[in-house]
């Protein structure tokens, strides 16, 4: 809050007390404006010189939006961490825009040029986890406990919202994308997107947008009066013309343009018959947003490997959960430890486990099947090895481990993906 007095001097805004005294409304009032509700969302912040000013304007008007935080801004910045907490305490919803602002899947321009190299599968997982940890740290754990759960928005929308052109390019590069038209292909892509899988594993639903203010075409420092008026006129006109009755509107809280114009935009939009709604009112129409693709619920974020697994293993998931107690030792041999200078019984040990006379690494397949010790991902030899025939499956351990040949990784090569089918539902190893 200590930033606000400085900001309000540097970035003054106008609050129109009524429509009759609103010159922008007088200019636009003859325009036909379809009635609609608007949920304001802001990406890329927080930024100390703009985010508090935007929050001030929202608070004056009792407007609640959603802030998609780029958490690289929180690293070594107690002030920005405190600002995120202030946003939440003020009733704004906090969501993740990832850590570093980079693509989670391919992004091209119209000349076949890749605009930025996407994260690898490992990098995606690291980015999502880092963002999740930083947001929880900034809010004392309240981020993950918000009423409607966690939302994520991919930078540039890539990972959930590829253009028709990008889908064609991905198909040309060998990615399987089925569907008769763009709508069907987009739905298939979302079900098979490794990027979507990365955020689903951390419990995120995805929220896109169906209205773009196009403020990204303006520099972060631009805020002169002529540009503000042009921006307001263009944005309000586009809002009015939209046929969607509920807009999830994309803005960026790092723009001085928005710090100066968000108040007049709200005032004038209300004069034109539009209203602004909170996350509560927005998600009251969640199914409408799901149907239009603006929201993808976390339980729908199933990649090809998991979705195919569910359909293939329906009968497995109907069974009671299996227990995995150590088998009776019977005449199983123990192992002599030179380090401990003593005999180690079957299925005992620390980093190495004795299994019938031989030591094996804890978490390996044999220590799991023989002794019930939790599997470690890197101990399944076949897991992530390349394979040749899509959808081929191998039973590694009956009723325990089954592997499928599927496209995976950033390069979408065919690899074995293994699952613990003793759990309900089955869990990827």
C-alpha positions in Angstrom: 0.0 0.0 0.0 2.9 2.3 0.6 3.4 2.7 -3.2 -0.1 4.2 -3.9 0.4 7.9 -3.0 3.3 8.1 -5.5 1.5 6.2 -8.1 -1.7 8.2 -8.0 0.3 11.4 -8.6 2.3 9.8 -11.4 -0.6 8.0 -13.1 -3.8 10.1 -12.5 -7.1 8.7 -13.5 -10.5 10.3 -13.9 -13.6 9.0 -12.1 -16.8 10.1 -13.8 -19.4 10.6 -11.2 -22.2 10.1 -13.7 -22.8 9.4 -17.3 -23.9 12.9 -18.2 -20.5 14.2 -17.2 -18.6 11.4 -18.9 -17.2 12.9 -22.2 -16.2 9.5 -23.6 -19.7 8.1 -23.0 -21.2 11.2 -24.7 -19.0 10.3 -27.7 -20.0 6.6 -27.8 -23.6 6.6 -26.6 -25.1 6.4 -30.0 -23.3 3.1 -30.6 -25.4 -0.1 -30.3 -24.0 -2.0 -27.3 -25.0 -5.6 -26.7 -25.7 -6.2 -22.9 -23.0 -8.3 -21.3 -21.0 -9.2 -18.2 -17.3 -8.7 -18.1 -14.7 -10.4 -15.9 -11.4 -8.5 -15.9 -8.2 -10.5 -15.9 -4.7 -9.1 -15.8 -1.5 -10.9 -16.9 2.3 -10.5 -16.4 2.4 -8.6 -13.0 2.8 -7.6 -10.4 4.7 -4.4 -11.2 5.2 -1.9 -8.5 4.5 1.2 -10.6 1.2 -0.1 -12.2 -0.4 -2.9 -10.3 -1.3 -0.9 -7.1 -2.8 1.9 -9.2 -5.0 -0.7 -11.0 -6.0 -2.2 -7.7 -6.9 1.3 -6.4 -9.3 1.9 -9.3 -10.9 -1.5 -9.0 -11.3 -1.1 -5.2 -12.9 2.4 -5.7 -15.6 0.7 -7.9 -15.8 -2.5 -5.9 -14.7 -4.5 -8.9 -13.1 -8.0 -8.4 -10.9 -9.5 -11.2 -8.3 -12.2 -11.5 -4.6 -11.5 -11.6 -2.4 -14.1 -13.5 1.0 -13.6 -11.8 4.3 -14.2 -13.6 6.2 -15.5 -10.6 9.6 -14.5 -11.8 8.5 -11.1 -10.6 8.4 -12.5 -7.0 12.0 -13.8 -6.9 14.0 -11.7 -4.4 11.2 -9.2 -4.2 9.5 -9.0 -0.8 7.6 -5.9 -2.1 6.0 -7.9 -5.0 5.3 -10.8 -2.8 3.5 -8.5 -0.4 1.6 -7.0 -3.3 0.3 -10.4 -4.4 -0.9 -10.9 -0.8 -2.5 -7.5 -0.9 -4.4 -8.3 -4.1 -5.7 -11.5 -2.5 -6.7 -9.7 0.7 -8.5 -7.1 -1.4 -10.8 -9.8 -2.9 -9.0 -10.2 -6.2 -8.5 -13.8 -7.3 -4.9 -14.9 -7.8 -3.9 -17.3 -10.6 -0.6 -18.5 -12.2 0.8 -17.2 -15.5 3.8 -19.5 -15.0 7.2 -18.6 -13.8 9.3 -17.3 -16.8 7.2 -15.8 -19.5 7.9 -18.3 -22.3 5.9 -20.6 -24.5 4.7 -24.0 -23.2 4.2 -25.2 -26.7 5.1 -24.1 -30.3 4.4 -20.5 -31.3 4.9 -19.4 -34.9 4.4 -16.3 -37.0 2.8 -16.2 -40.4 6.1 -16.9 -42.2 6.8 -20.3 -40.5 9.3 -18.7 -38.1 9.3 -20.0 -34.5 8.9 -16.9 -32.3 10.3 -18.6 -29.2 11.6 -22.1 -28.4 9.1 -23.8 -26.1 10.0 -25.4 -22.8 11.0 -29.0 -22.8 8.8 -31.5 -20.8 11.2 -31.3 -17.8 11.4 -27.6 -18.0 7.6 -27.2 -18.0 7.2 -29.3 -14.9 10.0 -27.3 -13.2 8.3 -24.0 -14.2 4.9 -25.0 -13.0 6.2 -26.2 -9.6 8.3 -23.1 -9.1 5.4 -20.8 -9.8 3.1 -22.9 -7.5 5.7 -22.7 -4.7 6.3 -18.9 -5.0 2.5 -18.1 -5.0 1.9 -20.2 -1.9 4.9 -18.6 -0.3 3.7 -15.1 -1.1 0.2 -15.8 0.3 1.2 -18.0 3.3 -0.3 -21.0 1.6 -3.7 -19.4 0.8 -3.1 -19.5 -3.0 -3.9 -23.2 -3.1 -6.8 -22.9 -0.8 -8.8 -20.3 -2.8 -12.5 -21.0 -3.1 -12.5 -22.2 -6.8 -9.1 -23.9 -6.8 -6.1 -23.0 -8.9 -6.2 -21.5 -12.4 -3.3 -21.3 -14.9 -3.0 -19.3 -18.1 -0.2 -20.2 -20.5 1.9 -17.3 -21.7 0.7 -16.4 -25.2 -2.0 -19.0 -24.7 0.3 -21.6 -26.2 -0.3 -25.0 -24.7 -4.1 -24.5 -24.9 -4.9 -22.2 -27.7 -2.8 -22.8 -30.9 -3.9 -21.1 -34.0 -5.2 -23.0 -37.0 -2.0 -22.2 -38.7 0.1 -23.6 -35.8 -1.9 -26.8 -35.7 -1.2 -27.3 -39.4 2.5 -26.7 -38.8 2.6 -29.2 -35.9 0.8 -31.8 -38.1 3.5 -31.2 -40.8 6.2 -31.8 -38.2 4.7 -35.2 -37.4 2.3 -34.5 -34.5 -0.9 -36.5 -34.6 -3.9 -34.1 -34.4 -7.2 -35.6 -35.4 -10.4 -33.8 -36.4 -12.4 -32.7 -39.5 -12.1 -29.0 -38.7 -10.2 -26.6 -36.4 -12.7 -26.9 -33.6 -12.3 -30.7 -33.5 -8.6 -30.5 -34.0 -8.3 -28.0 -31.1 -10.3 -30.3 -28.8 -8.0 -33.2 -29.8 -4.9 -31.1 -29.3 -6.0 -30.1 -25.8 -6.6 -33.7 -24.8 -3.2 -34.7 -26.0 -1.1 -31.6 -25.1 1.9 -32.4 -22.9 1.7 -28.8 -21.7 -1.8 -29.3 -20.4 -0.7 -32.5 -18.6 2.0 -30.5 -16.8 -0.4 -28.1 -15.2 -3.0 -30.8 -14.5 -0.5 -32.7 -12.5 -0.3 -29.7 -10.1 -4.1 -29.4 -9.8 -4.6 -26.4 -12.2 -7.6 -25.7 -14.5 -6.8 -23.5 -17.4 -8.5 -20.2 -18.0 -8.1 -18.5 -21.4 -10.0 -15.5 -22.6 -12.6 -14.6 -25.2 -11.9 -10.9 -25.3 -8.4 -9.4 -26.0 -8.0 -5.7 -25.2 -4.9 -5.8 -27.5 -3.0 -3.7 -25.0 0.1 -5.9 -25.9 0.4 -3.7 -29.0 1.3 -0.8 -26.8 4.6 -0.3 -25.0 4.7 -0.7 -21.2 5.5 2.9 -20.6 3.0 4.6 -22.9 0.3 6.6 -21.2 -0.2 9.9 -23.0 -3.7 11.3 -23.2 -4.1 10.9 -26.9 -3.1 7.2 -26.8 -5.4 6.6 -23.8 -8.4 8.1 -25.5 -7.7 6.0 -28.7 -7.2 2.9 -26.6 -10.4 3.4 -24.6 -12.5 4.1 -27.7 -11.2 1.0 -29.6 -11.5 -1.3 -26.6 -15.0 -0.2 -25.6 -16.2 -0.4 -29.2 -14.9 -4.0 -29.4 -16.5 -4.9 -26.1 -19.9 -3.5 -27.3 -19.8 -5.4 -30.6 -18.9 -8.7 -29.0 -21.8 -11.2 -29.2 -20.6 -13.1 -26.1 -22.9 -12.4 -23.1 -20.0 -13.1 -20.8 -16.5 -11.8 -21.5 -13.3 -13.0 -19.8 -11.3 -10.0 -20.8 -7.5 -10.0 -21.2 -5.5 -7.0 -19.9 -1.9 -6.6 -18.6 -1.3 -4.9 -15.3 2.3 -4.1 -16.2 1.1 -1.4 -18.7 1.0 2.2 -17.6 -1.8 2.6 -20.2 -4.0 0.3 -18.1 -3.1 2.0 -14.8 -4.4 5.3 -16.3 -7.3 4.0 -18.3 -8.9 1.1 -16.3 -11.1 3.5 -14.3 -12.6 5.4 -17.2 -13.0 2.1 -19.1 -15.1 0.7 -16.3 -17.1 3.9 -15.8 -17.9 4.2 -19.5 -18.7 0.6 -20.0 -21.2 0.7 -17.2 -22.8 3.8 -18.8 -23.1 1.8 -22.1 -25.0 -1.0 -20.2 -22.2 -3.4 -19.5 -21.5 -4.8 -16.0 -18.4 -6.2 -14.3 -18.6 -9.5 -12.4 -16.3 -11.3 -9.9 -14.9 -14.8 -10.2 -18.0 -16.0 -8.2 -20.4 -14.6 -10.8 -18.2 -15.7 -13.7 -17.9 -19.3 -12.5 -21.6 -19.5 -11.9 -21.6 -19.9 -15.7 -18.6 -22.2 -15.7 -20.2 -24.7 -18.0 -20.8 -22.1 -20.7 -17.1 -21.1 -20.5 -16.1 -24.8 -20.6 -18.3 -25.4 -23.7 -16.7 -22.4 -25.4 -13.1 -23.5 -24.4 -12.4 -20.5 -22.3 -12.1 -22.8 -19.2 -10.7 -26.3 -19.3 -11.4 -28.0 -16.0 -8.4 -29.8 -14.4 -10.1 -33.2 -14.6 -10.4 -32.8 -18.4 -6.7 -32.1 -18.8 -5.8 -35.6 -19.7 -3.1 -36.3 -22.2 -3.2 -39.1 -24.7 -1.2 -41.3 -22.4 -3.6 -40.9 -19.5 -6.8 -40.8 -21.5 -5.9 -43.9 -23.4 -4.9 -45.5 -20.1 -8.3 -44.8 -18.6 -10.2 -46.3 -21.5 -7.9 -49.3 -21.7 -8.0 -50.0 -17.9 -11.6 -49.4 -17.2 -11.9 -53.0 -16.0 -8.8 -52.6 -13.8 -10.1 -49.5 -12.1 -13.3 -51.4 -11.2 -11.3 -53.8 -9.0 -10.7 -53.2 -5.3 -7.4 -51.6 -4.6 -4.7 -54.2 -4.3 -2.4 -54.3 -1.2 1.3 -54.7 -1.7 2.5 -56.3 1.5 5.8 -58.1 1.5 5.6 -61.7 0.5 6.2 -64.3 3.2 9.9 -64.7 3.6 9.6 -68.6 3.9 12.9 -69.9 2.7 14.0 -66.6 1.1 17.7 -65.9 1.6 19.1 -63.1 3.6 22.2 -61.0 2.4 25.5 -60.5 4.2 26.4 -56.8 4.4 30.2 -56.1 4.4 29.4 -52.6 5.5 27.2 -53.5 8.5 29.2 -56.7 9.1 26.0 -58.6 9.7 23.2 -60.6 7.9 20.4 -58.5 6.5 17.0 -60.4 6.3 15.0 -60.7 3.1 13.2 -57.4 2.3 15.3 -55.4 4.8 17.9 -52.7 4.2 18.3 -49.0 3.7 19.5 -47.6 0.3 19.9 -51.2 -0.9 17.3 -53.9 -0.1 18.0 -57.6 0.3 15.8 -59.7 -2.0 16.4 -63.4 -1.7 20.2 -63.3 -1.3 21.0 -60.3 -3.5 21.0 -56.5 -2.9 18.9 -54.2 -5.2 18.4 -50.5 -5.2 15.5 -49.3 -3.1 12.5 -48.4 -5.3 13.5 -50.7 -8.1 10.9 -52.9 -9.7 12.0 -56.1 -7.9 12.0 -54.4 -4.4 8.5 -53.2 -5.2 7.1 -56.5 -6.4 8.9 -58.7 -3.7 8.8 -56.3 -0.7 6.1 -53.7 -1.4 8.6 -50.8 -1.4 7.4 -47.7 -3.2 8.5 -47.6 -6.8 10.8 -44.9 -8.0 10.2 -43.5 -11.5 13.8 -44.0 -12.7 14.0 -47.6 -11.5 11.6 -48.9 -14.1 14.0 -49.9 -16.9 11.4 -49.8 -19.7 9.8 -46.5 -18.7 10.5 -43.7 -21.2 12.5 -46.0 -23.5 11.6 -45.6 -27.2 9.1 -47.9 -28.8 7.7 -48.4 -32.3 4.0 -49.3 -32.3 1.5 -46.7 -31.1 -0.9 -48.1 -28.4 1.1 -51.3 -27.9 1.1 -52.4 -24.3 3.2 -54.6 -22.1 2.4 -56.1 -18.7 5.5 -55.7 -16.7 4.1 -57.0 -13.4 0.6 -58.6 -13.6 -2.0 -56.4 -11.8 0.8 -53.9 -10.8 2.7 -52.4 -13.7 1.5 -51.9 -17.3 3.3 -49.8 -20.0 1.9 -48.2 -23.2 3.7 -47.0 -26.3 2.6 -43.4 -26.7 3.8 -40.0 -28.1 5.4 -38.1 -25.3 8.0 -35.5 -24.6 8.6 -32.2 -26.4 9.7 -34.1 -29.5 6.6 -36.3 -29.5 8.5 -39.5 -30.0 7.0 -42.8 -29.2 8.1 -43.9 -25.8 7.0 -46.4 -23.1 4.9 -44.8 -20.4 4.4 -47.0 -17.4 1.5 -47.0 -14.8 0.9 -48.4 -11.4 -2.5 -50.1 -12.1 -2.8 -51.5 -8.6 -4.1 -48.0 -7.6 -7.6 -46.7 -8.4 -7.4 -44.8 -10.7 -4.1 -45.9 -12.2 -1.1 -43.6 -11.5 1.7 -42.8 -14.0 5.1 -43.9 -12.8 
